Amino acid sequence: MTQDTFTIPDFAELRQLVATHGHAAEVLRALRSERLDINGLAALLSPAAENLLPQLAARSGQITAKRFGRTIQIYAPLYLSNFCINRCAYCGFSAGNRIERRVLTMAEAEEEAMILHGRGFKHILLVSGEAPARLGVDYLVELAARLRERFASISIEVQPLEEEEYARLFASGITSVAVYQETYDRGIYSQVHHGGRKCDFDYRLATPARAAAAGMREVGIGALLGLADWRLEGLALGMHLAWLRRHYWRTALTVSFPRLRPAEGGFQPLVTVSERMLSQLIFALRIFDPDVGLLLSTREEARFRDGMVGLGPTRYSAGSCTAPGGYAHPELAGEQFSVGDHRSMQEVCADICRRGYDPVRKDWDATFQIQDGGGEMSAAAL
Ligand code: SF4
């Protein structure tokens, strides 16, 4: 069971930290450091680091090459359901939006997965709105049983679950959980979450730890950019990351940087996060944590994603559709948000290759999973 809990300082405190360490001298010191503490991260996220963005990019690229080589892992999301009991102001799936709702049958979900498999995807991310009565743990266990022999890894981005539920999913072949806090600013969190279980800020904040405690091989955290000050979200992400590393050193960690995209409901971002700002955030977190996997999804445009190859991100989604059933039936409505990069997986991979990097479709197999007793767990035995 999880014993300790992560808490996040008030954003006023984080703002003070950035102001205190936001000087050119501290930025340069952080760029020269082998190991960065949270004060160094604050310096790299500060306005003082904006003039040194090329230096941040170079350091971030150097660390990324040393730790990950010239590779970018490729994955695809598979949307299973757009039912949701929550009312998030910024999301097309919000319970208040009048969209066509569906949850895929097991056969439909398998068909979608096999389309992705046929396109060459080996890493798959199962995504759904948060409606446990429509799509719960039993559904995921059954689907994992159907897919686990065909994919190198199965990840989920669904409603927060209990530790025992994560343990059951891990036993069924799901090895990775992504759960984004959306914003670490409590005030703004309550302002944009109007109803449903998601209103409980602390329960969500403790979810990555529950997944890690259950033995998940990988846990992903993230903030939805466009809600609160991105510098402070970056600092909060760094603190969360460092806490998870200290408490769950066996779990691999990833961070996502989804920027708000146009969606049903017409929500407008509360703050602007430009590509330049997003770049600074990515570089700062890479320098802060050399081992963390950094995701850049198809929310971003092809031009920006191409330009970021080799500078920090290690994982790209490709050929994504955000409507349940949308791979087999592209005409279906009910997407979560509109994507910014419309290239196929082959096109994304070709552009990565052109930049001298390898798009990696498979870099893990369940056979590698080491059990507590030191023995190996084969995919067939899962
Ligand atoms: S962000 Fe997630 S929880 Fe909120 S409405 Fe969308 S699908 Fe539901």
Residues whose N, C-alpha, C, O or C-beta is under 5 A from the ligand:
A	BS01	SF4	C84 N86 C88 C91 F93 S94 A95 S128 G129 E130
